[in-house]
Amino acid sequence: MRVVELSDHPAEMLDQVTRQRQAAIQRALSGYEDALIQYRAQVQTMRVRRDRAWARHSWWQWLRLAFGVLATKRRVPRRPAQVTVATDTEEKLRAGIEGEHRVAAELGRALNDEWTLLHGYVNRRGEIDYLLLGPSGLFAIEVKTVNATVHIDGDRWRADKYDRYGNLVEQRLIEDRKGRSPSRQLTEPAAELESFLSRRGQRVQVQRVVLLLHERSKLGVVRNPTVQAGTSVDYLLSLARASADRLDERQRAEIDRLILRDHAFHTTGRASGPGASRTTGGATSRATGGAAGTRGRRGTRPRK
């Protein structure tokens, strides 16, 4: 199976969050060091004033200043705890990245070189974790690592989390920062891609699949689903085998070309910083068998 790396937004987010945590730690340490310098200066000042009072035989003032030195010494700044463990956000991002890697690894073992897996496709409606293109069609895949039982009612997704005794301990909606459920997160960019391909003469259905890949993910009650949902990569493979769509080699090559072109159109000029070359019109392509990858060239914003 051929793998094309278009972008890696979760890894970039993880790097950003980790850098922010490390910067916060550094700011706290710098603040502590400044406070420590001020503390030592205050103690020294009190000592000098105390010793001068002693030299002048001002016993009452000396006594007052002696107690002042003791009080000042007790106000030593507390060294901030250096948090070396990852935050909840970092752990969630890592879990998501591991889930995506698992998808690529398992698909790579199961599919031959007629299949292409595109990672991190972006258009104006959002991002799709993976696009799987092969002889039996085009699949848009959203990967979620939800440690809960997931209930689906149309585009409303709810997570019920239970403790080891079977008691419900948490109930929440599954939504992104825009308030979209996983099905809407996937459907909006997938529908946009389907429309784009149709306008370019490729009338192919983009099949939508959400994979819940946490080891304790379960599907609960499912009503009126707008996407297909499963808890394993095998579920996706079964959909690919059962699909009635048929794409020949020429069609697949043209759809692949159009996807790369559309992704480049929507990402050129938006990326900055580390990894920008992966999201500004270039794509890294590799075969899961270990062939050397090739990186696309940067260029001007392509026309759609």
Backbone bond lengths (Angstrom), bond angles and torsions (degrees), N, CA, C in turn:
res aa  C-N    CA-C-N  psi(-1)  N-CA   C-N-CA  omega(-1)  CA-C   N-CA-C  phi
1 M - - - 1.466 - - 1.529 109.78 -
2 R 1.295 114.80 136.00 1.464 120.94 178.05 1.525 108.99 -88.39
3 V 1.313 116.73 135.32 1.468 121.92 178.82 1.526 108.91 -117.01
4 V 1.328 115.70 130.35 1.465 121.79 178.60 1.525 108.14 -116.99
5 E 1.314 116.35 120.09 1.462 122.40 179.99 1.524 108.88 -93.06
6 L 1.318 116.25 102.17 1.465 120.60 179.12 1.528 111.05 -84.41
7 S 1.303 116.11 -47.07 1.465 121.52 177.45 1.515 108.11 -160.25
8 D 1.329 115.59 164.98 1.462 120.56 179.87 1.521 108.38 -137.83
9 H 1.328 115.27 71.19 1.469 120.71 -175.25 1.533 113.14 -60.80
10 P 1.347 119.43 -43.80 1.476 118.34 179.23 1.526 113.25 -58.86
11 A 1.332 116.90 -41.06 1.469 119.30 179.28 1.524 110.92 -65.78
12 E 1.333 116.75 -37.88 1.462 119.90 177.84 1.527 110.83 -66.61
13 M 1.344 116.72 -39.75 1.467 120.21 177.32 1.524 111.07 -64.30
14 L 1.342 116.19 -41.59 1.462 119.88 178.94 1.518 110.66 -62.05
15 D 1.317 116.76 -43.54 1.462 120.47 178.45 1.525 110.48 -61.25
16 Q 1.328 116.84 -42.16 1.468 120.82 -179.65 1.530 111.02 -64.70
17 V 1.346 116.80 -45.97 1.471 120.28 -178.57 1.524 110.51 -64.41
18 T 1.340 116.70 -41.15 1.465 120.44 179.09 1.521 110.94 -63.85
19 R 1.327 115.85 -42.04 1.467 119.63 177.75 1.529 111.31 -63.16
20 Q 1.330 116.63 -39.15 1.464 120.04 178.90 1.522 110.84 -63.96
21 R 1.342 116.99 -41.55 1.462 119.73 178.66 1.520 110.79 -64.41
22 Q 1.323 116.45 -43.99 1.460 120.01 179.91 1.527 111.24 -65.18
23 A 1.337 116.87 -36.54 1.465 120.24 177.60 1.521 110.73 -66.70
24 A 1.348 117.19 -38.13 1.463 120.57 178.05 1.525 110.77 -64.35
25 I 1.328 116.17 -39.77 1.465 120.21 177.19 1.527 110.19 -62.86
26 Q 1.328 116.37 -43.33 1.461 120.28 -179.18 1.524 111.40 -65.18
27 R 1.350 116.14 -38.51 1.469 119.30 177.92 1.526 110.46 -64.34
28 A 1.338 116.03 -40.71 1.468 119.87 179.40 1.526 110.88 -64.25
29 L 1.333 117.11 -40.57 1.464 120.79 178.63 1.528 111.16 -66.13
30 S 1.330 115.58 -40.64 1.470 119.04 178.75 1.524 110.56 -63.88
31 G 1.343 115.85 -41.77 1.456 119.65 177.37 1.516 112.17 -62.90
32 Y 1.340 115.80 -38.46 1.468 120.33 178.20 1.534 110.46 -64.48
33 E 1.323 116.28 -43.97 1.470 119.75 -179.60 1.525 111.09 -63.52
34 D 1.343 117.30 -39.31 1.468 120.14 176.99 1.530 110.88 -64.27
35 A 1.342 115.20 -43.56 1.466 119.29 179.73 1.521 111.10 -64.90
36 L 1.346 116.86 -35.01 1.461 120.67 179.70 1.528 110.87 -67.09
37 I 1.331 116.68 -40.18 1.467 120.88 177.40 1.527 109.72 -61.98
38 Q 1.342 117.20 -45.27 1.465 120.85 179.08 1.526 110.99 -63.55
39 Y 1.321 116.31 -40.20 1.477 120.98 179.37 1.530 110.83 -61.12
40 R 1.323 116.15 -47.64 1.470 119.54 -179.50 1.525 111.11 -63.11
41 A 1.337 116.15 -37.72 1.467 119.93 178.63 1.530 110.64 -65.30
42 Q 1.346 116.77 -40.78 1.461 120.07 179.23 1.527 111.44 -64.73
43 V 1.350 116.54 -42.21 1.464 120.20 178.86 1.529 110.81 -62.61
44 Q 1.335 115.29 -43.35 1.457 119.35 -179.47 1.529 111.21 -65.02
45 T 1.319 116.32 -40.06 1.474 119.98 178.42 1.522 110.96 -61.88
46 M 1.335 116.76 -43.69 1.465 120.67 179.04 1.527 111.07 -63.63
47 R 1.331 116.38 -38.84 1.470 119.45 178.73 1.532 111.88 -64.20
48 V 1.343 116.29 -42.56 1.469 120.44 179.80 1.519 110.07 -62.35
49 R 1.336 116.96 -43.89 1.469 120.42 179.57 1.533 111.36 -64.72
50 R 1.337 115.90 -38.69 1.468 120.19 177.55 1.524 111.26 -63.11
51 D 1.350 115.50 -46.02 1.468 119.50 -178.11 1.530 111.34 -65.92
52 R 1.307 118.08 -35.14 1.472 120.91 176.80 1.530 110.32 -65.66
53 A 1.318 115.95 -39.55 1.474 118.64 177.73 1.526 110.87 -63.31
54 W 1.317 116.22 -38.72 1.478 120.33 177.09 1.534 109.98 -62.47
55 A 1.353 115.54 -44.58 1.458 119.49 -179.06 1.520 111.73 -63.12
56 R 1.346 117.49 -30.50 1.465 121.45 -179.93 1.540 112.17 -88.43
57 H 1.326 116.01 0.88 1.464 122.15 -177.16 1.531 111.82 61.11
58 S 1.344 115.77 28.39 1.467 120.31 175.99 1.525 107.19 -87.13
59 W 1.357 115.18 81.54 1.474 118.64 -168.82 1.526 112.80 -66.25
60 W 1.310 116.35 -38.54 1.468 117.40 179.91 1.534 110.97 -65.92
61 Q 1.316 115.57 -43.78 1.481 119.08 177.71 1.526 110.67 -65.12
62 W 1.359 115.81 -38.97 1.473 118.53 179.03 1.526 110.74 -61.88
63 L 1.373 115.71 -43.32 1.461 119.05 -179.75 1.527 111.28 -61.99
64 R 1.340 114.62 -43.47 1.468 118.83 179.36 1.524 111.21 -62.25
65 L 1.329 116.48 -42.61 1.467 120.59 -179.72 1.527 111.86 -70.73
66 A 1.325 116.99 -32.54 1.475 119.67 177.28 1.524 110.19 -62.13
67 F 1.355 115.51 -44.16 1.470 118.59 176.09 1.523 111.25 -65.92
68 G 1.351 115.08 -33.37 1.463 119.22 177.74 1.517 112.14 -63.67
69 V 1.365 116.12 -38.44 1.473 119.85 177.30 1.516 110.38 -61.86
70 L 1.337 115.98 -45.17 1.469 120.14 -179.91 1.530 111.56 -61.92
71 A 1.340 115.90 -42.09 1.466 119.83 -179.88 1.528 111.32 -65.72
72 T 1.335 115.98 -40.48 1.471 119.87 179.55 1.517 110.98 -65.74
73 K 1.330 117.27 -39.95 1.462 120.73 -179.80 1.529 111.81 -63.75
74 R 1.332 116.19 -29.37 1.467 118.72 -179.86 1.526 112.33 -73.87
75 R 1.325 117.23 -14.07 1.472 120.41 -178.96 1.527 112.16 -92.87
76 V 1.310 116.80 33.10 1.461 121.09 179.79 1.533 110.20 -62.04
77 P 1.334 118.36 133.41 1.472 120.71 179.87 1.530 111.09 -61.84
78 R 1.318 115.31 145.62 1.461 120.17 178.99 1.521 109.84 -90.78
79 R 1.307 114.97 129.55 1.464 119.48 179.73 1.530 109.40 -67.43
80 P 1.336 117.77 131.19 1.467 119.73 -178.76 1.530 111.05 -68.22
81 A 1.310 114.88 143.90 1.468 119.57 176.77 1.522 108.66 -69.62
82 Q 1.306 116.38 129.74 1.462 120.91 178.39 1.522 108.45 -85.41
83 V 1.330 115.50 105.57 1.457 120.69 -178.22 1.529 108.71 -79.12
84 T 1.318 115.38 108.32 1.471 119.65 -179.79 1.518 111.99 -98.43
85 V 1.343 117.34 -15.63 1.460 119.56 179.43 1.524 108.96 -80.05
86 A 1.317 115.33 152.93 1.457 120.41 -178.68 1.525 110.54 -72.46
87 T 1.317 116.13 152.44 1.462 121.49 175.37 1.526 109.57 -76.53
88 D 1.343 115.57 169.48 1.464 119.93 177.70 1.526 110.70 -59.26
89 T 1.334 115.87 -39.40 1.467 119.37 179.30 1.519 111.11 -61.50
90 E 1.332 116.69 -43.82 1.461 120.26 178.64 1.526 111.10 -62.64
91 E 1.331 116.42 -42.38 1.465 119.85 179.88 1.522 111.10 -63.36
92 K 1.331 117.24 -40.80 1.467 120.33 178.83 1.525 110.99 -65.49
93 L 1.339 116.19 -41.54 1.463 119.28 178.59 1.528 110.91 -64.55
94 R 1.337 116.51 -41.70 1.469 119.48 178.40 1.527 111.06 -62.95
95 A 1.326 115.97 -41.02 1.462 119.47 178.57 1.528 110.56 -62.21
96 G 1.345 116.39 -40.95 1.454 119.76 177.96 1.518 112.44 -64.35
97 I 1.331 116.19 -40.97 1.471 120.23 178.54 1.525 110.55 -64.60
98 E 1.329 116.77 -43.06 1.464 120.19 177.92 1.520 111.05 -61.99
99 G 1.342 116.55 -38.64 1.461 119.76 177.26 1.513 111.94 -62.64
100 E 1.330 116.65 -42.79 1.462 120.04 178.78 1.529 111.15 -65.37
101 H 1.328 116.91 -41.21 1.467 119.52 177.74 1.521 111.43 -62.62
102 R 1.325 115.64 -36.53 1.470 119.58 178.87 1.519 111.04 -63.96
103 V 1.332 116.87 -40.42 1.462 120.54 177.40 1.526 110.34 -59.06
104 A 1.335 116.43 -50.18 1.467 120.30 -178.44 1.525 111.13 -61.35
105 A 1.333 117.00 -42.47 1.460 120.25 -177.28 1.526 111.21 -65.68
106 E 1.329 117.41 -45.52 1.465 120.15 -177.08 1.526 111.62 -70.85
107 L 1.326 117.19 -37.83 1.462 119.35 176.15 1.528 110.48 -66.08
108 G 1.328 116.46 -38.39 1.462 120.37 179.61 1.521 112.55 -61.75
109 R 1.327 116.19 -34.55 1.469 119.41 178.58 1.528 112.26 -75.23
110 A 1.336 116.55 -24.90 1.464 119.62 -172.49 1.518 114.16 -98.69
111 L 1.334 118.12 -23.19 1.461 120.53 -171.70 1.526 111.45 -112.87
112 N 1.336 115.08 149.12 1.465 120.21 -179.26 1.523 110.74 -90.10
113 D 1.324 115.87 -171.34 1.465 119.68 -173.34 1.525 113.54 -78.98
114 E 1.335 117.52 6.76 1.460 119.63 171.17 1.528 111.36 -79.27
115 W 1.319 116.13 -9.79 1.458 121.19 -175.59 1.525 111.14 -106.29
116 T 1.337 114.95 146.48 1.460 121.66 176.76 1.528 109.04 -127.51
117 L 1.315 116.08 134.29 1.467 122.02 177.31 1.518 107.99 -114.69
118 L 1.338 116.32 118.05 1.464 121.67 -179.57 1.525 108.81 -106.35
119 H 1.318 116.00 124.72 1.466 121.93 -174.27 1.520 111.08 -104.81
120 G 1.345 116.51 126.16 1.456 120.47 172.03 1.516 115.38 82.21
121 Y 1.328 117.37 35.82 1.468 120.32 176.91 1.526 110.28 -67.80
122 V 1.329 116.48 139.26 1.466 122.50 -177.76 1.520 109.62 -131.30
123 N 1.342 115.74 135.31 1.462 120.00 166.18 1.519 108.81 -135.56
124 R 1.309 118.24 -170.02 1.470 120.09 -172.32 1.522 113.24 -69.19
125 R 1.325 118.08 -14.30 1.459 120.78 -179.41 1.524 113.16 -98.06
126 G 1.322 117.11 -5.45 1.458 118.44 178.55 1.515 112.78 144.57
127 E 1.322 115.03 -163.92 1.464 122.33 -176.52 1.525 109.87 -120.45
128 I 1.317 115.74 144.42 1.461 122.06 176.20 1.525 107.42 -115.67
129 D 1.321 116.28 127.44 1.465 119.92 -177.27 1.521 111.20 -55.65
130 Y 1.336 116.58 -52.30 1.464 120.54 -178.66 1.524 110.45 -141.19
131 L 1.314 115.55 143.78 1.457 123.01 165.85 1.524 106.90 -115.71
132 L 1.310 116.41 123.89 1.467 122.00 179.04 1.520 107.99 -108.65
133 L 1.322 115.94 118.12 1.468 122.37 -175.83 1.520 109.25 -118.49
134 G 1.338 116.01 126.72 1.457 119.25 -179.05 1.516 112.10 -160.78
135 P 1.310 116.96 -172.71 1.471 120.90 -176.75 1.519 113.94 -58.06
136 S 1.333 118.41 -27.14 1.475 120.22 -177.63 1.524 112.55 -103.77
137 G 1.324 117.55 19.77 1.445 118.63 170.43 1.519 115.39 126.97
138 L 1.344 113.56 -170.40 1.460 122.55 -178.30 1.534 108.15 -120.35
139 F 1.328 115.82 124.97 1.461 121.67 -175.88 1.533 109.23 -119.75
140 A 1.339 115.71 130.06 1.464 121.79 173.26 1.523 107.46 -98.89
141 I 1.332 116.77 129.26 1.464 121.03 -171.00 1.525 110.20 -124.61
142 E 1.318 115.70 127.08 1.463 123.19 173.05 1.521 107.42 -110.85
143 V 1.336 117.07 126.47 1.461 121.71 -177.81 1.520 109.17 -105.18
144 K 1.343 116.46 127.36 1.458 121.92 177.93 1.530 109.21 -127.30
145 T 1.326 115.92 138.82 1.462 120.84 175.68 1.523 107.65 -115.15
146 V 1.323 115.51 84.95 1.461 122.42 -174.97 1.525 108.74 -108.60
147 N 1.312 115.80 116.66 1.462 121.18 178.80 1.527 108.82 -83.48
148 A 1.338 116.31 74.64 1.459 120.33 -175.32 1.526 109.21 -172.05
149 T 1.323 114.63 171.49 1.461 121.55 168.44 1.521 107.34 -89.68
150 V 1.321 116.41 125.47 1.463 121.49 -173.31 1.525 109.50 -104.39
151 H 1.340 115.29 123.91 1.461 122.33 176.02 1.519 108.67 -106.15
152 I 1.329 116.42 137.31 1.462 121.57 -175.23 1.522 109.30 -122.62
153 D 1.319 115.86 128.68 1.463 122.08 174.16 1.515 107.26 -133.34
154 G 1.321 116.15 93.02 1.456 120.48 -173.98 1.516 110.27 64.28
155 D 1.329 116.57 -120.76 1.465 121.33 177.66 1.526 111.87 -98.43
156 R 1.318 117.08 16.19 1.466 120.90 177.06 1.528 108.28 -105.71
157 W 1.327 115.39 118.72 1.465 121.67 -177.95 1.530 108.86 -115.78
158 R 1.335 115.33 131.29 1.462 120.20 -179.37 1.522 109.80 -127.38
159 A 1.324 115.34 138.84 1.469 121.56 178.56 1.516 109.26 -108.16
160 D 1.323 117.13 124.67 1.461 123.32 173.95 1.522 108.25 -110.40
161 K 1.324 116.36 119.28 1.465 120.79 -179.25 1.522 109.73 -106.99
162 Y 1.319 115.50 132.87 1.459 121.67 -178.03 1.529 109.71 -117.58
163 D 1.341 115.65 150.41 1.458 118.58 173.59 1.533 109.55 -82.96
164 R 1.312 116.97 -179.45 1.466 120.07 -174.77 1.529 112.98 -69.17
165 Y 1.340 115.85 -10.68 1.464 119.97 177.83 1.526 111.85 -96.57
166 G 1.331 115.97 1.56 1.458 119.62 179.17 1.508 114.86 87.50
167 N 1.332 117.16 11.99 1.462 120.86 178.91 1.526 110.68 -88.85
168 L 1.322 116.73 134.63 1.465 121.45 177.94 1.530 108.73 -70.52
169 V 1.334 116.78 118.89 1.466 120.60 -176.69 1.528 112.24 -112.35
170 E 1.316 117.44 -16.92 1.467 119.93 -179.62 1.517 109.63 -154.89
171 Q 1.313 114.97 140.34 1.466 121.16 176.71 1.522 107.74 -140.22
172 R 1.317 116.34 123.68 1.461 118.99 -175.47 1.516 109.97 -151.65
173 L 1.329 115.81 157.84 1.451 121.04 172.47 1.524 109.47 -79.17
174 I 1.302 116.43 145.70 1.471 121.23 176.40 1.522 106.99 -96.89
175 E 1.324 115.52 108.87 1.456 121.20 -176.64 1.521 109.82 -144.52
176 D 1.334 115.16 154.26 1.460 118.77 172.43 1.520 109.18 -89.58
177 R 1.327 116.64 -172.98 1.462 120.13 -176.56 1.518 113.13 -66.15
178 K 1.341 117.00 -16.94 1.461 120.79 176.89 1.519 111.95 -94.23
179 G 1.327 116.82 4.92 1.460 120.39 179.89 1.520 113.88 80.05
180 R 1.330 117.59 18.24 1.461 121.07 -178.62 1.519 110.38 -95.86
181 S 1.315 115.95 136.07 1.457 121.14 173.68 1.528 108.95 -72.45
182 P 1.352 118.46 166.50 1.471 119.80 178.01 1.520 113.35 -55.14
183 S 1.338 117.10 -36.66 1.468 118.86 -179.58 1.522 110.80 -66.42
184 R 1.333 117.55 -40.87 1.464 119.62 178.00 1.528 111.08 -70.65
185 Q 1.337 117.25 -38.19 1.462 120.20 176.22 1.521 110.76 -54.99
186 L 1.327 116.09 -37.95 1.462 120.75 -176.86 1.520 111.78 -85.81
187 T 1.328 117.09 -43.33 1.464 121.07 -173.63 1.525 112.40 -64.56
188 E 1.336 117.29 -39.95 1.458 119.06 -174.94 1.533 112.57 -62.87
189 P 1.348 119.58 -53.13 1.472 117.41 177.56 1.537 112.64 -70.37
190 A 1.343 117.72 -30.38 1.469 119.66 179.45 1.520 110.75 -66.99
191 A 1.330 117.23 -41.45 1.462 120.18 177.74 1.521 110.83 -64.96
192 E 1.328 116.58 -38.40 1.463 120.70 177.59 1.528 110.54 -63.38
193 L 1.331 116.54 -42.25 1.472 120.20 178.11 1.519 110.46 -64.88
194 E 1.304 117.21 -43.68 1.470 121.01 179.47 1.516 110.70 -59.31
195 S 1.334 116.94 -41.93 1.464 121.09 178.36 1.521 111.12 -65.63
196 F 1.332 116.16 -42.13 1.465 119.86 178.69 1.530 111.41 -61.00
197 L 1.331 116.85 -46.41 1.462 120.40 -179.91 1.529 111.18 -63.52
198 S 1.335 116.18 -38.73 1.464 119.81 179.41 1.525 110.97 -63.44
199 R 1.325 116.13 -41.46 1.472 119.85 179.04 1.528 111.39 -65.34
200 R 1.324 116.63 -22.61 1.467 121.06 179.09 1.535 111.95 -98.36
201 G 1.343 116.18 15.55 1.465 120.33 173.72 1.517 115.23 89.02
202 Q 1.321 117.97 6.88 1.462 121.20 179.87 1.528 108.85 -112.39
203 R 1.331 116.13 91.23 1.465 120.63 -178.09 1.523 109.28 -86.41
204 V 1.317 114.18 81.03 1.458 120.99 -178.93 1.522 108.90 -118.61
205 Q 1.328 115.51 139.07 1.465 119.61 176.59 1.527 109.21 -80.04
206 V 1.330 115.84 129.74 1.457 120.77 174.59 1.531 107.05 -91.05
207 Q 1.309 116.12 106.28 1.457 120.71 -177.53 1.528 109.43 -79.89
208 R 1.332 116.01 129.71 1.466 121.66 -173.98 1.519 110.82 -99.18
209 V 1.335 115.99 128.48 1.460 121.29 -178.73 1.532 109.42 -136.42
210 V 1.332 117.05 125.89 1.461 122.18 172.19 1.521 108.12 -104.35
211 L 1.326 116.42 125.81 1.461 121.61 178.98 1.525 109.21 -107.87
212 L 1.327 116.51 124.04 1.465 123.28 176.10 1.516 107.10 -98.33
213 L 1.331 116.99 104.84 1.462 119.75 -166.86 1.523 114.54 -112.79
214 H 1.322 119.03 10.84 1.466 118.10 170.67 1.527 108.14 -68.51
215 E 1.324 116.11 145.39 1.467 119.30 -177.39 1.523 112.90 -60.80
216 R 1.344 117.65 -21.34 1.457 120.54 178.63 1.530 112.28 -110.37
217 S 1.324 116.93 16.27 1.462 120.15 175.32 1.529 110.04 -72.00
218 K 1.324 115.06 136.99 1.468 121.24 175.57 1.517 108.91 -138.39
219 L 1.319 115.31 151.01 1.456 120.23 173.03 1.519 108.61 -95.46
220 G 1.336 115.57 129.35 1.449 120.59 177.51 1.511 110.77 -97.71
221 V 1.314 116.74 -128.04 1.463 121.93 179.69 1.522 109.30 -76.59
222 V 1.322 116.21 128.80 1.469 121.43 -179.71 1.526 108.05 -121.64
223 R 1.336 116.25 118.16 1.462 122.16 178.49 1.526 109.48 -126.77
224 N 1.309 115.55 134.64 1.477 122.41 174.21 1.526 112.54 47.40
225 P 1.328 118.79 51.62 1.473 119.44 -177.79 1.524 111.58 -66.68
226 T 1.307 115.72 142.77 1.467 120.97 177.13 1.524 111.79 -98.70
227 V 1.337 116.71 -9.71 1.457 122.80 174.27 1.528 107.35 -137.02
228 Q 1.309 115.55 168.76 1.458 120.02 174.38 1.532 108.44 -90.67
229 A 1.320 115.83 138.94 1.468 120.09 -175.73 1.524 109.33 -131.97
230 G 1.333 115.53 137.93 1.456 121.42 178.70 1.514 110.60 -148.42
231 T 1.315 115.61 171.87 1.465 120.70 -176.20 1.526 112.72 -116.75
232 S 1.320 117.97 20.46 1.461 120.15 178.47 1.516 109.83 -157.75
233 V 1.318 115.97 158.70 1.461 120.77 174.51 1.522 109.95 -68.38
234 D 1.327 117.18 -29.76 1.471 120.71 176.47 1.524 110.81 -58.62
235 Y 1.321 116.84 -34.49 1.465 120.05 177.74 1.525 110.03 -61.69
236 L 1.334 116.62 -43.83 1.464 120.47 177.60 1.528 110.95 -62.52
237 L 1.318 116.44 -42.86 1.467 120.13 179.68 1.530 111.21 -63.02
238 S 1.330 116.86 -36.56 1.467 119.24 178.10 1.527 110.67 -66.37
239 L 1.332 117.29 -36.34 1.463 119.83 176.17 1.523 110.84 -65.31
240 A 1.327 116.31 -40.36 1.472 119.92 179.53 1.525 110.89 -64.51
241 R 1.333 116.21 -39.51 1.468 119.11 179.68 1.523 111.90 -69.71
242 A 1.344 117.00 -33.16 1.461 120.39 -176.30 1.525 113.14 -88.17
243 S 1.316 117.98 -8.20 1.460 120.81 -176.32 1.519 111.40 -63.70
244 A 1.334 115.32 139.17 1.465 120.82 178.43 1.527 111.82 -87.84
245 D 1.336 117.32 -8.58 1.466 120.30 179.13 1.526 110.30 -68.40
246 R 1.321 114.80 147.33 1.462 119.80 176.75 1.523 109.05 -137.25
247 L 1.322 115.40 123.09 1.458 121.42 178.88 1.519 108.76 -122.59
248 D 1.334 115.84 123.59 1.460 117.84 178.53 1.531 109.82 -81.53
249 E 1.317 115.58 177.02 1.466 120.37 -174.29 1.520 111.77 -61.95
250 R 1.333 116.94 -38.69 1.463 119.92 -179.81 1.529 110.96 -65.86
251 Q 1.331 116.61 -43.22 1.465 120.05 178.13 1.529 111.41 -62.51
252 R 1.314 115.48 -43.56 1.464 118.63 -179.20 1.518 111.38 -62.40
253 A 1.317 116.19 -40.66 1.468 119.76 179.72 1.519 111.11 -63.65
254 E 1.350 116.86 -40.58 1.459 120.44 -179.34 1.529 110.92 -69.82
255 I 1.337 117.44 -41.33 1.468 120.74 178.42 1.525 109.99 -64.26
256 D 1.321 116.59 -42.09 1.468 121.59 176.99 1.524 109.82 -57.66
257 R 1.333 116.05 -46.89 1.468 120.28 -178.61 1.519 110.77 -62.52
258 L 1.326 117.26 -41.82 1.460 121.16 -178.34 1.528 111.43 -68.11
259 I 1.328 116.92 -38.11 1.465 120.10 178.23 1.525 110.24 -62.63
260 L 1.327 116.88 -46.15 1.461 120.78 178.91 1.530 110.73 -61.14
261 R 1.311 115.28 -41.25 1.466 120.37 -179.64 1.537 110.65 -65.11
262 D 1.336 116.58 -43.85 1.461 120.19 -178.53 1.528 110.86 -67.08
263 H 1.325 116.48 -42.05 1.466 119.83 177.96 1.533 110.61 -61.15
264 A 1.321 116.34 -44.84 1.464 120.12 179.80 1.521 111.01 -61.49
265 F 1.335 116.46 -39.20 1.467 120.33 180.00 1.528 110.94 -61.01
266 H 1.316 116.93 -40.42 1.465 120.35 -174.45 1.529 113.62 -87.13
267 T 1.306 117.92 -8.09 1.463 119.04 -178.55 1.512 114.03 -117.23
268 T 1.316 119.10 -13.80 1.463 120.69 -179.86 1.516 110.51 -59.78
269 G 1.353 114.54 125.66 1.452 119.84 176.62 1.511 114.34 87.37
270 R 1.354 118.03 -7.53 1.464 119.33 -177.68 1.510 112.41 -92.77
271 A 1.326 116.57 -26.91 1.462 118.59 -176.40 1.512 110.34 -83.66
272 S 1.319 115.25 151.35 1.456 121.06 174.79 1.499 108.55 -153.76
273 G 1.323 116.52 157.60 1.459 119.58 177.78 1.511 111.54 81.82
274 P 1.356 116.02 -164.46 1.457 120.72 -176.56 1.516 111.23 -58.54
275 G 1.318 116.16 135.76 1.453 120.88 176.25 1.515 114.08 84.11
276 A 1.337 117.61 5.65 1.459 119.65 -174.71 1.514 112.27 -61.49
277 S 1.325 117.79 -31.85 1.456 120.04 -176.49 1.510 112.10 -63.78
278 R 1.340 117.92 -20.57 1.444 120.05 -179.83 1.514 112.36 -79.46
279 T 1.311 117.33 -16.29 1.453 119.26 -173.41 1.515 112.99 -123.00
280 T 1.292 117.06 17.80 1.460 119.11 -179.27 1.520 110.81 -123.20
281 G 1.329 114.17 47.81 1.450 118.28 175.81 1.503 112.98 99.41
282 G 1.325 118.58 -14.90 1.447 120.70 177.14 1.508 110.69 -96.60
283 A 1.317 116.79 155.27 1.461 120.85 177.44 1.505 108.79 -141.40
284 T 1.317 115.89 140.08 1.447 120.42 175.93 1.513 108.61 -93.51
285 S 1.314 116.71 125.94 1.458 121.02 -179.03 1.512 109.32 -115.63
286 R 1.323 116.05 134.38 1.451 119.33 178.02 1.519 109.80 -147.48
287 A 1.299 116.68 156.94 1.458 121.32 173.82 1.513 108.00 -99.60
288 T 1.348 117.02 143.61 1.450 119.44 -177.66 1.510 112.04 -68.64
289 G 1.316 116.67 -12.72 1.456 119.55 177.41 1.508 113.23 -77.51
290 G 1.348 118.11 -7.43 1.461 120.48 174.18 1.512 114.14 108.70
291 A 1.326 118.47 11.50 1.460 119.44 177.73 1.509 109.83 -66.58
292 A 1.317 116.61 152.29 1.474 120.59 -178.59 1.507 109.69 -65.63
293 G 1.332 115.80 139.42 1.462 121.07 -179.39 1.515 110.31 -82.47
294 T 1.319 115.12 160.03 1.454 121.29 175.09 1.502 108.01 -127.56
295 R 1.292 117.66 139.62 1.460 122.38 -177.90 1.515 109.54 -104.69
296 G 1.347 115.11 132.62 1.455 120.04 178.22 1.511 111.15 -68.94
297 R 1.296 115.15 155.07 1.460 119.43 179.46 1.507 110.88 -83.68
298 R 1.321 114.00 149.45 1.455 118.64 170.72 1.519 108.76 -75.03
299 G 1.310 113.82 150.76 1.462 117.39 176.18 1.506 110.22 -154.33
300 T 1.312 115.37 -171.06 1.442 119.58 176.11 1.521 108.68 -73.43
301 R 1.310 116.33 163.37 1.449 120.94 -177.92 1.521 109.14 -60.71
302 P 1.348 117.65 120.88 1.466 119.85 -176.19 1.517 111.35 -74.80
303 R 1.290 114.59 156.43 1.466 119.74 175.01 1.517 109.75 -83.54
304 K 1.318 114.50 145.22 1.464 119.25 175.70 1.516 109.24 -89.75
